Every structure is written in structure tokens, then in C-alpha cells.
Amino acid sequence: MKNTKIAASLLAVAMLAGVFAGCSKTSDITADKFVKACGKLGLEEYEDYLDSMPGLTDAEDGCYMVADDEDTIEELMEETLKPFLILMDLDDDIEAEDITSISAAVKGTGFEDMKDYTSLDELKTNGAAAIQITLKKTDFAEEIIDGADDLLSIAGIRSKHFSDKEYLSSKSEGYIRLHVDLKSFAKAMSDNDTAVNEFRSIAGIDIDDFFGSSKGDIAASIDVKGGNIFILLGCAINSKASVYEDFLAAFGILNDAMKLSDNKAFYDDLADVFPSLYKYILKARQGGSGVNPGVTQMVGVSLPTKDLQRWVQDGENMRKDFKNKGYSVDLQFASNDVATQISQIENMINSGCKVLIVAPIDFPAVNQALEKAHQKGIPVIAYDRLFYDSEYVDYYVSFDDYQIGVMQAEYIINKLDLENAKGPFNIEFTAGDTSDFHAVYFYNGAMDVLRPYYNSGVIRFVSGQKGFSAAATEAWSTEKAQARAEDIITRFYSDGTNIDAWLCSNDSTALGVTNALEATYAGKYPVITGQDCNITNVKNIINGKQSMSVFRDTRILASQAVKMADQILTGQKVETNGTMTFNNGKLTIPSYLCLPVFADANNYKEILIKSGYYREDQLL
């Protein structure tokens, strides 16, 4: 609708003109004083800001809200404040938990005249908005003023465009004030080609045509003192600035420089306007290229533990990629505790995340949290571990698990020359956790390749523990893998029998086996496989203790997960490659499988160092 475009345009004008607002006397305004001022203005209180503010179009007396509870502050932060904090480079400094209260008030007239206008020449509206943010932190004045100045520059607007009476700022005193007529403001906007193009793209209007025939002024300012930020915006178009001047009086702001002569401000449907405005700002900042309209949204990422290096790297890579795209990220590690992971996922759902990326610890238990996500329409991407027997998974991203087992077995075949040698060669197997769906794929890939050699007698499992359950390692634990390996060595190899190969499904279990060999085995190291290329294991490869590790470049995996989430949030077709069909017992899950490689003593520098995954000094 045209009125939505106009709303987006005028709010963009107000925000980009002054960003946030205030005056020298506003720094002592508290939440209580804010409410009293709203009472003087005859504003009605709304309890649900994001749902109710759009009703302002039907409420000429306006409305106000005061949020001082954690849930509402978190919601307002993600839906409204976060975009601007990101653009002002303050998103790492100010979080929801740093805010004591947020108050907002709006009032205006002439909203009923807006819906059919594509220019301002006949439109008569006037109004104002005030925002009060109280922080627990103090001494943010200079940072906030710097950030506001940066935000103004997105539209090419700096103090050089206006006279001293029109634009005032002071870092030391913590304020920016802008009061300018619409034609001067349009001229400043028109000097910035990017702003002109993006304004036309987002709002579908030409800046000069839109503002050219109108009369009126814009006023906006920000005042920061200690932990108190007061924001005031106002404008009047072809109408007397009565509403804005009422705000000045109610809040005790009598500075003549802030008064409007022939002004207007209107605020229509804020909940719809903010995403459009944010899209406009970010596209302008990034040169107008490829910014998605869902950039204010939050993604929840739930990973099993920080104890394994690869999960930490995965999480940080996703956090960085999402942040670069403008999303906020709730990244949590569950310490390999199922109850903790369920609680973390439920908190993500309740805090408003729009997509969940989950690497589950225990599939059946975590599934109850996924059901809650499903009920709220939150898509779930299973990350590197597929949820078994669940109807609440939408996508799956991982590596080709079966192929990983194949690669490990083929490495052993080549190293022992099983195609030509008669044997028999003595082999042991250390598999993954029985509750991990992927451990079965690793095992099956390896055993399918080794089975012909076992059946022909070229290899033998001396311990007899060749089945998946017998070879499994709870929680992929290094300690449990070591204890089992020590038991096998003591019982079956203490007489000097040689171990030729030990197929380990991943690096944490390979490390346990290596530790056991060091402690209890007198022979030379067998061929030992692994997966993940953890630093300790790569060092063991360099030192001849471990033979290889399948390298699943988790940067690629994390990047693909971010790409899929971004495609979901922007309404694009989600990319899958269909190299394998994964049916989890309930559904066939659309999947994207990345290709692994292996690293050993011959190629680790090429695979791990030249690619930038590790620095050489990390492996010394």
C-alpha cells in the first residue's frame, strides 16, 4: 500500500535526520517523569508495544508504553533497537540485560489522509515521538554520539550540509540536534547517490519529487547523560507544529532551537516500518548490494559442548558469518548435558529466534524442544547430526558420513597394501556413541569396505569386538576410548602380538587409543585413523603417532548452515544437493552434504596451514 511506503519514507527521514533525540534539559528525565509527561499529553497506555503501536493510525490522542521487564525489553531490543545498535557499532557494548527500562510515546494528527499520497504537497499531518532508554551502564555519551553521527552519514548527511542553527552537536555534553526544513533535508539526501537510489528502491519514490513541493520542517535530537538516553523526533508537513510543541512543553523542553515553525511528524505502523527502514539503511551502508530484509532477526545455534575444539570453531564461524549478514545470534554450548541443551533451545524459542540450528546431544530427549519450535513455526536445521525419528526437522547439513568411513578404511587398505599382501593383519575398531546417528554411518562405511578382506582372512579382529555396539564409545569420550583400548591391549596383545591398524571414527577416540598405546603397548604404532583434525591429533600425525584424520572443513559446514538459514529467512529456495537420501524414521529430510578430505603427514601443510585453518606455530 502507498501509505506504507510513505510511512517508511517519513520515518526514514526522521530517523536519518536526527537518528535519536533530546535536548540539554532532558538528561534528568526518568521513567516516572516520562509517564507523567505522557499523562499531560493525554496519551493512552499500551502494554504490548510491538502489537499495539500500529493502532496509532486510529488513535489521534496517541499512546505510550513503559517496558521494564526482561521479556519485553528483549523483544524490543531484537525487533527495534538492535538494528540501530549494529549500525552504530554498539551492539557488542549494549545488550538487553544492560537496559533497565525502555519508554516510548507517539502522538499525531492527519493519519487518515495518508493512504493515497505519493508526494507531500497536499498531505497535512503533524506529530512527535519520544523514546527513553535507561541503561545500567554509564559513560556512553561519546560512543553514542559517534555512532549517531556515523548513522547520519549513511544518508550523506553531516553538519556541513546545514548552518550552525540547523545542526548542533557536542561529544563532551552528549547531544546532537537537527532542525531543518524539508527542502534543505531533501537537498542533503540528493547529494548522496546511494541514498537516492536506495530511497527509490525501497519506497518507490524520487526524493526531489517527494519533498519538492511540500512545506515543513524536521526536528530531531539525542541527549545522553550517564546511563540515560532521551530521544525526541518531530516534524510537521503543511500543518502547524502543535503536537511537537505539546511534547516540548510536556517534557519541559523549552529550547527555542528545538521549536518548529511550520512542521509535521507522523508515525504510522511502526512494527512494519522498522524492517523497511533497516533494510534501507543497511543497503545504503553496504553500497546497495544484497542485503536481505530480515536482517533484524535472530538465529539460535545450539551445539553440544565446548570440550571438543571443532564445536567451538563451528560456533564462532557461524556467529561471525551471521553477524556479517546483519543477524543477531544466540549461540549456546550445552556441556554435553541433555537437560541443559533442552533448556537453552527453549530459551531461544521464547526469546524470538526465527531459525534454529541444532547439533543434538540426544535425539529423543531434545525432540521435545523441537516440537515447541514447530508449534511456533520456527524452522529447524539439523547441524552435522540428524535427529532420528523426529517430524520436527526441516533441513539437514553435514558431511557425507558414510564416505568418511569409506575413506578411513581405504587409507588402511592402501597403507597395509591389502590388495596384494596375504596377511593376516590384526585390526581393532573404536567407533562413536551409540546414540549418535552419524556414528552408525561412519562405522558402516568403513566395515562395508573392510568386510571382503575380513571374509577372505586378510584381516582379523583379534579382540572379536568388530560389531558396532562392541566397538562404540559413549559420548565419544577420550577417557572411555583409552580405557577400552588399554583393556584390549592387556587382554589380547600383551604376548607381543602386533597391532597393524586401529580404525578410530574420530579424533577424540583416536587420542584415547594413542594414549593407551603409549601406556601399555610395546610395539610400533599401528595405522591409526581419525576425524576432525584437532590440533593435538595433527601434532600426533606430525610425530608419527596417528596416521591420518579426515578433515571436514567446518568453515565450509558452518558457512553452508548460515547460507541455508539466510535462504529460509529471505524466502529463497533452500539449496540442497541430494547426494544421499536421509530418512530419519519419520521424514525424508532435504539435505546438503559437504565433501571431506583427509590429512596425513604428507599433505597436512597444504590442507590445514595453507588453507588458513591453522597457523604453523599452532602445530609445533
PLY file of the C-alpha trace (Angstrom):
ply
format ascii 1.0
element vertex 620
property float x
property float y
property float z
element edge 619
property int vertex1
property int vertex2
end_header
0.00 0.00 0.00
1.14 3.52 -0.75
0.68 4.70 2.82
3.17 2.07 3.97
5.74 3.44 1.52
5.08 6.96 2.78
5.33 5.76 6.37
8.65 4.11 5.65
9.85 7.22 3.84
8.93 9.71 6.54
10.17 7.60 9.40
13.40 7.14 7.48
13.54 10.91 7.14
13.02 11.39 10.85
15.48 8.74 11.91
18.15 9.61 9.38
17.71 13.29 10.10
18.33 13.07 13.79
18.53 9.37 14.48
17.53 9.71 18.12
16.51 12.75 20.10
16.76 15.03 23.13
17.83 18.43 24.45
20.01 19.82 27.23
17.25 19.64 29.85
16.19 16.11 29.01
19.01 14.23 30.67
17.23 14.23 34.03
14.04 12.68 32.65
13.33 9.39 34.44
10.79 6.70 33.59
8.39 8.16 36.17
8.74 11.65 34.70
8.23 10.16 31.27
4.87 8.68 32.35
3.80 11.98 33.92
4.66 13.82 30.71
2.58 11.33 28.74
-0.30 11.99 31.13
-0.05 15.71 30.39
-0.30 14.87 26.70
-3.43 12.75 27.22
-1.79 9.61 25.83
-3.23 6.16 26.47
-1.02 3.39 27.77
-0.45 0.27 25.66
1.01 -2.81 27.31
2.17 -4.55 24.14
4.27 -2.06 22.23
5.04 -4.09 19.13
1.47 -5.35 18.65
-0.37 -2.17 19.57
1.60 0.73 18.11
0.16 0.08 14.63
-3.19 1.05 16.17
-1.89 4.60 16.36
-3.47 5.28 12.97
-6.83 5.00 14.71
-5.81 6.86 17.88
-5.20 10.54 17.34
-4.66 11.02 21.05
-1.61 8.78 20.68
-0.25 6.20 23.07
2.73 5.35 25.25
4.37 2.33 26.79
6.91 1.61 29.50
8.85 -1.66 29.38
10.79 -2.60 32.49
10.51 -6.40 32.41
13.16 -8.63 30.86
10.95 -10.31 28.24
9.57 -7.09 26.76
12.97 -5.41 26.80
14.45 -8.40 24.98
11.66 -8.27 22.39
12.08 -4.54 21.85
15.83 -4.93 21.60
15.61 -7.55 18.85
12.74 -6.00 16.89
13.57 -2.29 17.18
16.80 -1.24 18.88
19.26 -3.88 17.70
19.39 -2.69 14.09
20.49 0.77 15.14
22.97 -0.50 17.70
24.55 -2.64 14.98
24.77 0.31 12.64
26.26 2.45 15.42
28.78 -0.30 16.30
27.35 -0.53 19.81
25.77 -3.99 19.57
28.66 -5.58 21.49
28.51 -2.85 24.18
24.78 -2.68 24.86
22.74 -5.86 25.28
19.19 -6.38 26.52
20.42 -7.21 30.01
22.14 -3.81 30.17
18.81 -1.98 29.86
16.70 -1.11 32.91
13.71 0.29 31.03
12.51 1.49 27.65
9.71 4.03 27.35
8.15 5.32 24.15
5.37 7.73 23.26
3.80 8.83 19.97
1.10 11.31 19.05
-0.06 12.74 15.76
-2.86 14.04 13.59
-3.82 13.59 9.96
-3.13 9.90 9.67
-6.42 9.31 7.88
-5.18 11.43 4.97
-2.09 9.36 4.24
-3.07 6.30 2.29
-3.31 7.72 -1.24
-0.35 10.11 -1.26
2.83 9.61 -3.25
4.08 13.17 -2.58
3.71 15.55 0.33
2.25 18.64 -1.32
-1.33 18.07 -0.10
-0.68 15.91 2.92
-1.35 17.56 6.28
-0.01 15.70 9.26
1.90 16.63 12.38
3.19 14.69 15.32
6.03 13.65 17.56
7.63 10.65 19.22
9.76 10.33 22.33
11.90 7.40 23.42
13.54 6.98 26.81
16.22 4.30 27.37
17.74 3.82 30.81
20.95 1.80 30.92
22.66 0.14 33.86
25.93 1.24 32.27
27.15 4.84 32.24
29.70 6.94 30.36
28.43 6.02 26.91
27.83 9.57 25.72
30.77 9.89 23.32
30.30 6.40 21.84
26.59 7.00 21.25
27.15 10.41 19.68
29.87 8.93 17.47
27.52 6.13 16.44
24.68 8.55 15.74
26.99 10.65 13.60
28.00 7.51 11.66
24.35 6.64 11.14
23.65 10.11 9.76
26.50 9.70 7.34
24.74 6.71 5.75
22.45 9.21 4.04
25.39 11.51 3.35
24.14 13.95 5.98
26.77 15.79 8.00
26.84 19.13 9.74
28.44 20.62 6.60
25.04 20.48 4.88
23.41 22.81 7.40
24.01 26.02 9.28
25.00 26.15 12.93
21.41 26.91 13.79
20.23 23.83 11.97
22.75 21.25 13.20
24.39 21.24 16.62
26.44 18.51 18.30
28.79 18.01 21.23
30.50 14.79 22.26
31.53 16.15 25.65
27.98 17.24 26.51
26.43 14.26 24.74
23.96 15.63 22.23
23.12 16.00 18.55
20.31 18.32 17.42
18.94 18.80 13.96
16.25 21.28 12.90
15.88 21.81 9.16
13.23 22.44 6.52
12.24 19.60 4.23
13.74 21.13 1.09
17.16 21.51 2.73
16.95 17.97 4.01
15.97 16.66 0.57
18.93 18.52 -0.93
21.29 16.86 1.55
19.81 13.46 0.71
20.05 14.16 -3.03
23.78 14.78 -2.75
24.25 11.09 -1.92
23.71 8.88 -4.98
23.42 5.73 -2.88
20.73 7.27 -0.69
18.80 8.47 -3.74
18.89 5.04 -5.39
18.00 3.13 -2.27
15.23 5.54 -1.30
13.75 4.99 -4.76
14.22 1.22 -4.48
12.71 0.81 -1.02
9.98 3.46 -1.04
9.39 3.66 -4.78
9.72 7.44 -4.84
12.07 10.14 -6.03
13.47 12.29 -3.23
13.15 15.62 -5.06
9.63 14.90 -6.31
8.52 13.59 -2.94
9.76 16.56 -0.90
9.95 19.23 -3.55
6.50 20.84 -3.28
5.97 20.43 0.44
6.34 22.89 3.27
7.56 21.93 6.67
10.43 21.14 8.96
12.02 18.19 10.72
13.45 18.31 14.23
15.33 15.52 15.96
17.93 15.17 18.66
19.63 12.81 21.05
20.71 13.67 24.56
22.89 11.28 26.58
23.89 11.67 30.20
25.21 8.79 32.28
23.01 5.80 31.58
20.10 7.90 30.38
19.28 8.37 26.68
16.37 10.58 25.70
15.11 10.65 22.13
12.74 13.14 20.57
11.59 13.31 16.96
9.11 15.59 15.34
8.02 17.02 12.05
5.05 18.78 10.50
4.11 18.79 6.84
1.81 21.53 5.58
0.45 21.81 9.08
1.09 23.75 12.27
3.53 22.03 14.60
1.17 21.85 17.56
1.78 18.21 18.50
5.53 18.54 18.58
5.35 21.75 20.63
3.00 19.95 23.04
5.74 17.35 23.51
8.30 20.08 24.16
6.13 21.58 26.85
5.13 18.29 28.47
8.73 17.15 28.80
9.91 20.59 29.93
11.98 21.23 26.83
11.83 24.94 26.05
14.93 25.43 23.90
13.94 27.73 21.03
16.32 25.89 18.67
14.14 22.83 19.00
10.86 24.51 18.11
9.31 24.02 14.70
7.72 26.76 12.67
5.55 25.07 10.08
6.10 21.41 10.73
4.72 17.87 10.93
5.61 14.44 12.24
3.63 11.32 11.75
4.14 7.76 12.85
2.25 5.01 11.11
2.55 1.32 11.77
5.99 1.26 13.43
6.23 -2.51 13.58
6.04 -2.71 9.77
8.16 0.34 9.10
11.25 -0.60 11.07
12.25 -3.59 8.90
11.91 -1.46 5.76
13.91 1.33 7.32
16.60 -1.05 8.49
16.78 -2.63 5.04
17.19 0.82 3.56
19.95 1.82 5.99
21.93 -1.39 5.65
21.68 -1.43 1.87
22.87 2.16 1.80
25.79 1.33 4.09
26.78 -1.68 2.00
26.56 0.14 -1.31
23.10 -1.12 -2.17
24.08 -4.75 -2.65
22.41 -7.92 -1.49
21.13 -7.06 1.98
18.16 -9.14 2.98
15.06 -7.62 4.55
15.17 -9.99 7.51
18.38 -8.63 8.99
16.87 -7.78 12.35
16.01 -11.40 13.02
17.71 -13.71 15.50
19.07 -17.19 14.81
19.52 -19.73 17.60
22.56 -22.04 17.43
22.73 -24.94 19.89
25.93 -27.02 19.95
26.81 -29.97 22.22
29.95 -28.88 24.05
32.99 -26.65 24.23
35.15 -29.64 25.19
35.78 -30.57 21.55
37.67 -27.95 19.61
35.66 -28.43 16.41
32.36 -27.36 18.06
33.93 -24.14 19.34
35.27 -23.37 15.87
31.92 -24.19 14.28
30.08 -21.88 16.66
32.43 -18.96 16.23
32.42 -19.33 12.44
28.62 -19.25 12.37
28.47 -16.31 14.77
30.85 -14.33 12.57
29.05 -15.19 9.32
25.61 -14.36 10.73
26.84 -11.09 12.17
28.36 -10.11 8.83
24.92 -10.63 7.28
23.30 -8.45 9.93
21.60 -11.16 12.00
21.80 -11.46 15.74
22.88 -14.87 17.07
22.13 -16.72 20.28
24.99 -19.25 20.40
24.91 -21.79 23.24
27.04 -24.80 24.20
25.31 -27.45 26.32
28.29 -29.03 28.14
27.17 -32.45 26.80
24.17 -32.25 29.15
20.79 -33.02 27.58
18.74 -31.05 30.12
20.95 -28.02 29.54
20.53 -28.24 25.77
16.74 -28.55 26.06
16.61 -25.50 28.35
18.84 -23.48 26.03
16.74 -24.33 22.96
13.51 -23.45 24.77
15.00 -20.10 25.81
15.93 -19.43 22.17
12.37 -20.19 21.11
10.87 -17.98 23.81
13.26 -15.10 23.06
12.02 -14.90 19.46
14.57 -16.71 17.29
13.37 -17.22 13.71
15.52 -20.25 12.78
17.15 -22.92 14.96
20.42 -24.66 14.09
20.89 -27.64 16.40
23.56 -30.32 16.78
21.76 -32.56 19.28
23.32 -34.48 22.15
20.46 -36.95 22.47
17.85 -37.16 19.72
14.71 -38.38 21.53
15.18 -36.07 24.50
15.89 -32.89 22.53
12.98 -33.66 20.20
10.50 -32.30 22.77
12.09 -28.87 22.41
11.86 -29.12 18.62
8.13 -29.75 18.89
7.76 -26.36 20.58
9.71 -24.77 17.74
7.42 -26.50 15.24
4.33 -25.17 17.03
5.68 -21.63 16.69
6.59 -22.11 13.04
10.36 -21.93 13.64
12.31 -23.95 11.02
14.99 -26.31 12.34
18.26 -27.12 10.61
19.91 -30.28 11.97
23.61 -29.46 12.06
26.06 -32.34 11.47
23.86 -34.70 13.49
20.47 -35.75 12.17
17.52 -36.03 14.53
16.29 -39.61 14.35
12.56 -40.43 14.49
11.55 -36.76 14.50
8.96 -34.97 12.38
10.18 -31.53 13.50
13.33 -31.22 11.38
13.20 -29.16 8.20
16.75 -29.41 6.80
19.99 -31.24 7.44
23.53 -30.06 6.70
26.57 -32.25 7.25
29.36 -34.10 5.55
28.92 -37.41 3.77
29.24 -39.60 6.86
29.26 -42.92 5.04
32.05 -41.68 2.77
34.12 -40.70 5.82
34.11 -44.34 6.98
34.99 -45.41 3.45
37.96 -43.01 3.38
39.28 -44.28 6.71
39.05 -47.91 5.59
40.61 -47.20 2.19
43.51 -45.44 3.91
44.20 -48.60 5.92
43.89 -50.75 2.77
46.46 -48.61 0.97
48.90 -48.37 3.89
48.84 -52.12 4.54
48.61 -52.95 0.81
45.74 -55.31 1.47
45.10 -55.73 -2.25
48.42 -57.56 -2.62
49.52 -58.71 0.84
48.44 -62.08 2.19
48.20 -61.12 5.86
46.70 -61.78 8.20
46.78 -58.24 9.60
45.47 -57.50 13.08
42.93 -54.68 13.27
40.84 -53.14 16.04
37.89 -50.75 15.76
36.87 -47.86 18.04
33.51 -46.43 16.99
31.41 -43.48 18.20
28.47 -43.02 20.52
25.55 -45.43 20.01
23.10 -42.54 20.43
24.74 -40.62 17.59
23.01 -41.38 14.31
26.17 -40.48 12.40
28.41 -42.91 14.23
26.50 -45.73 12.51
27.20 -44.22 9.07
30.92 -43.89 9.87
31.00 -47.50 11.04
29.01 -48.88 8.11
31.11 -47.03 5.54
34.31 -48.50 6.99
33.00 -52.02 7.56
31.44 -52.29 4.11
34.90 -51.65 2.63
36.79 -53.90 5.07
34.34 -56.81 5.09
35.70 -58.58 1.97
39.19 -58.55 3.48
37.84 -59.93 6.75
35.85 -62.63 4.97
38.94 -63.68 2.97
41.14 -63.78 6.08
43.48 -60.95 5.05
42.49 -59.02 8.20
41.22 -60.20 11.55
39.78 -58.51 14.64
41.82 -60.20 17.37
39.62 -58.97 20.22
36.49 -60.10 18.39
34.95 -56.67 19.08
34.10 -55.79 15.49
30.36 -55.09 15.86
29.17 -51.50 16.25
27.85 -51.91 19.79
31.01 -53.69 20.95
33.26 -51.00 19.42
31.13 -47.97 20.47
32.40 -45.19 22.75
29.95 -43.34 24.97
29.90 -39.56 24.29
32.93 -40.01 22.01
34.94 -39.79 25.21
38.75 -39.86 25.02
38.91 -41.35 28.51
36.43 -44.14 27.72
38.18 -44.92 24.43
41.50 -45.10 26.29
40.11 -47.40 28.99
38.65 -49.80 26.42
41.86 -49.77 24.33
44.01 -50.49 27.40
41.74 -53.42 28.23
42.03 -54.79 24.67
45.83 -54.39 24.62
46.23 -56.04 28.02
43.96 -58.97 27.20
44.90 -59.70 23.59
48.29 -58.14 22.79
50.38 -58.44 25.93
52.07 -61.55 24.49
53.75 -59.46 21.79
51.08 -59.89 19.10
51.36 -56.99 16.71
48.58 -54.43 16.10
48.66 -53.40 12.44
45.78 -50.92 12.32
43.30 -49.29 14.65
40.36 -47.69 12.91
39.01 -44.86 15.07
35.93 -42.98 13.91
37.07 -39.58 15.17
39.99 -37.75 16.79
38.79 -37.80 20.39
38.61 -41.61 20.31
41.88 -41.80 18.34
43.55 -39.75 21.08
42.29 -42.24 23.68
43.70 -45.14 21.66
47.06 -43.37 21.21
47.24 -42.69 24.95
46.53 -46.37 25.65
49.23 -47.49 23.22
51.75 -45.19 24.87
50.86 -46.58 28.29
50.53 -50.32 27.62
51.84 -51.33 24.16
55.47 -52.20 23.43
55.28 -52.48 19.64
55.38 -49.80 16.95
52.39 -47.59 16.36
49.76 -49.15 14.10
47.96 -47.27 11.32
45.51 -45.09 13.28
42.67 -43.18 11.64
40.70 -40.25 12.97
38.38 -37.42 12.03
38.20 -33.65 12.72
41.92 -32.73 12.56
42.03 -31.46 16.13
45.31 -29.75 16.99
46.52 -32.46 19.38
45.81 -35.14 16.80
47.53 -33.23 13.99
50.57 -32.95 16.22
50.39 -36.71 16.70
50.22 -37.14 12.91
53.32 -34.98 12.51
55.09 -37.00 15.23
54.12 -40.37 13.74
51.69 -41.46 16.44
48.49 -41.11 14.39
48.37 -41.81 10.66
45.54 -39.65 9.30
42.47 -37.66 10.15
39.51 -36.99 7.89
39.28 -33.23 7.52
35.75 -31.99 7.49
36.40 -28.29 6.96
33.85 -26.99 9.41
34.25 -23.50 7.96
32.51 -24.85 4.86
29.90 -26.62 7.00
29.21 -23.53 9.13
29.04 -21.35 6.04
26.53 -23.69 4.40
24.36 -23.71 7.54
24.37 -19.89 7.59
23.53 -19.85 3.88
20.57 -22.19 4.39
19.25 -20.14 7.34
19.60 -16.95 5.32
17.71 -18.55 2.42
14.91 -19.54 4.80
14.65 -16.06 6.30
14.69 -14.28 2.96
12.14 -16.57 1.31
14.57 -18.13 -1.14
14.70 -21.75 -2.20
16.94 -23.58 0.24
19.90 -25.20 -1.51
20.27 -28.96 -1.16
22.43 -31.33 -3.19
20.69 -34.67 -2.73
23.86 -36.76 -2.73
22.21 -39.04 -0.18
18.65 -39.53 1.00
18.23 -39.28 4.75
15.08 -40.74 6.20
15.08 -40.27 9.96
12.25 -42.71 10.58
9.54 -40.06 10.21
10.55 -37.93 7.24
12.97 -37.80 4.35
14.98 -34.69 5.21
16.17 -32.28 2.49
19.94 -32.29 2.93
23.17 -30.66 1.87
26.28 -32.81 2.23
29.75 -31.28 2.08
32.70 -33.35 0.82
35.51 -34.32 3.24
39.22 -34.86 2.53
41.92 -36.49 4.64
45.09 -35.04 6.10
48.24 -37.00 6.87
51.95 -36.29 7.28
52.36 -35.78 3.55
49.66 -33.18 2.91
48.71 -31.53 6.24
50.50 -28.29 5.36
48.53 -27.95 2.14
45.21 -28.94 3.68
45.41 -27.25 7.07
48.01 -24.46 7.01
47.87 -23.02 3.50
44.07 -23.02 3.70
44.30 -20.83 6.80
42.63 -23.35 9.10
45.68 -23.41 11.38
48.83 -21.35 11.73
52.04 -23.36 11.55
53.08 -22.27 15.04
49.90 -23.85 16.45
51.13 -27.28 15.37
54.65 -27.07 16.82
0 1
1 2
2 3
3 4
4 5
5 6
6 7
7 8
8 9
9 10
10 11
11 12
12 13
13 14
14 15
15 16
16 17
17 18
18 19
19 20
20 21
21 22
22 23
23 24
24 25
25 26
26 27
27 28
28 29
29 30
30 31
31 32
32 33
33 34
34 35
35 36
36 37
37 38
38 39
39 40
40 41
41 42
42 43
43 44
44 45
45 46
46 47
47 48
48 49
49 50
50 51
51 52
52 53
53 54
54 55
55 56
56 57
57 58
58 59
59 60
60 61
61 62
62 63
63 64
64 65
65 66
66 67
67 68
68 69
69 70
70 71
71 72
72 73
73 74
74 75
75 76
76 77
77 78
78 79
79 80
80 81
81 82
82 83
83 84
84 85
85 86
86 87
87 88
88 89
89 90
90 91
91 92
92 93
93 94
94 95
95 96
96 97
97 98
98 99
99 100
100 101
101 102
102 103
103 104
104 105
105 106
106 107
107 108
108 109
109 110
110 111
111 112
112 113
113 114
114 115
115 116
116 117
117 118
118 119
119 120
120 121
121 122
122 123
123 124
124 125
125 126
126 127
127 128
128 129
129 130
130 131
131 132
132 133
133 134
134 135
135 136
136 137
137 138
138 139
139 140
140 141
141 142
142 143
143 144
144 145
145 146
146 147
147 148
148 149
149 150
150 151
151 152
152 153
153 154
154 155
155 156
156 157
157 158
158 159
159 160
160 161
161 162
162 163
163 164
164 165
165 166
166 167
167 168
168 169
169 170
170 171
171 172
172 173
173 174
174 175
175 176
176 177
177 178
178 179
179 180
180 181
181 182
182 183
183 184
184 185
185 186
186 187
187 188
188 189
189 190
190 191
191 192
192 193
193 194
194 195
195 196
196 197
197 198
198 199
199 200
200 201
201 202
202 203
203 204
204 205
205 206
206 207
207 208
208 209
209 210
210 211
211 212
212 213
213 214
214 215
215 216
216 217
217 218
218 219
219 220
220 221
221 222
222 223
223 224
224 225
225 226
226 227
227 228
228 229
229 230
230 231
231 232
232 233
233 234
234 235
235 236
236 237
237 238
238 239
239 240
240 241
241 242
242 243
243 244
244 245
245 246
246 247
247 248
248 249
249 250
250 251
251 252
252 253
253 254
254 255
255 256
256 257
257 258
258 259
259 260
260 261
261 262
262 263
263 264
264 265
265 266
266 267
267 268
268 269
269 270
270 271
271 272
272 273
273 274
274 275
275 276
276 277
277 278
278 279
279 280
280 281
281 282
282 283
283 284
284 285
285 286
286 287
287 288
288 289
289 290
290 291
291 292
292 293
293 294
294 295
295 296
296 297
297 298
298 299
299 300
300 301
301 302
302 303
303 304
304 305
305 306
306 307
307 308
308 309
309 310
310 311
311 312
312 313
313 314
314 315
315 316
316 317
317 318
318 319
319 320
320 321
321 322
322 323
323 324
324 325
325 326
326 327
327 328
328 329
329 330
330 331
331 332
332 333
333 334
334 335
335 336
336 337
337 338
338 339
339 340
340 341
341 342
342 343
343 344
344 345
345 346
346 347
347 348
348 349
349 350
350 351
351 352
352 353
353 354
354 355
355 356
356 357
357 358
358 359
359 360
360 361
361 362
362 363
363 364
364 365
365 366
366 367
367 368
368 369
369 370
370 371
371 372
372 373
373 374
374 375
375 376
376 377
377 378
378 379
379 380
380 381
381 382
382 383
383 384
384 385
385 386
386 387
387 388
388 389
389 390
390 391
391 392
392 393
393 394
394 395
395 396
396 397
397 398
398 399
399 400
400 401
401 402
402 403
403 404
404 405
405 406
406 407
407 408
408 409
409 410
410 411
411 412
412 413
413 414
414 415
415 416
416 417
417 418
418 419
419 420
420 421
421 422
422 423
423 424
424 425
425 426
426 427
427 428
428 429
429 430
430 431
431 432
432 433
433 434
434 435
435 436
436 437
437 438
438 439
439 440
440 441
441 442
442 443
443 444
444 445
445 446
446 447
447 448
448 449
449 450
450 451
451 452
452 453
453 454
454 455
455 456
456 457
457 458
458 459
459 460
460 461
461 462
462 463
463 464
464 465
465 466
466 467
467 468
468 469
469 470
470 471
471 472
472 473
473 474
474 475
475 476
476 477
477 478
478 479
479 480
480 481
481 482
482 483
483 484
484 485
485 486
486 487
487 488
488 489
489 490
490 491
491 492
492 493
493 494
494 495
495 496
496 497
497 498
498 499
499 500
500 501
501 502
502 503
503 504
504 505
505 506
506 507
507 508
508 509
509 510
510 511
511 512
512 513
513 514
514 515
515 516
516 517
517 518
518 519
519 520
520 521
521 522
522 523
523 524
524 525
525 526
526 527
527 528
528 529
529 530
530 531
531 532
532 533
533 534
534 535
535 536
536 537
537 538
538 539
539 540
540 541
541 542
542 543
543 544
544 545
545 546
546 547
547 548
548 549
549 550
550 551
551 552
552 553
553 554
554 555
555 556
556 557
557 558
558 559
559 560
560 561
561 562
562 563
563 564
564 565
565 566
566 567
567 568
568 569
569 570
570 571
571 572
572 573
573 574
574 575
575 576
576 577
577 578
578 579
579 580
580 581
581 582
582 583
583 584
584 585
585 586
586 587
587 588
588 589
589 590
590 591
591 592
592 593
593 594
594 595
595 596
596 597
597 598
598 599
599 600
600 601
601 602
602 603
603 604
604 605
605 606
606 607
607 608
608 609
609 610
610 611
611 612
612 613
613 614
614 615
615 616
616 617
617 618
618 619
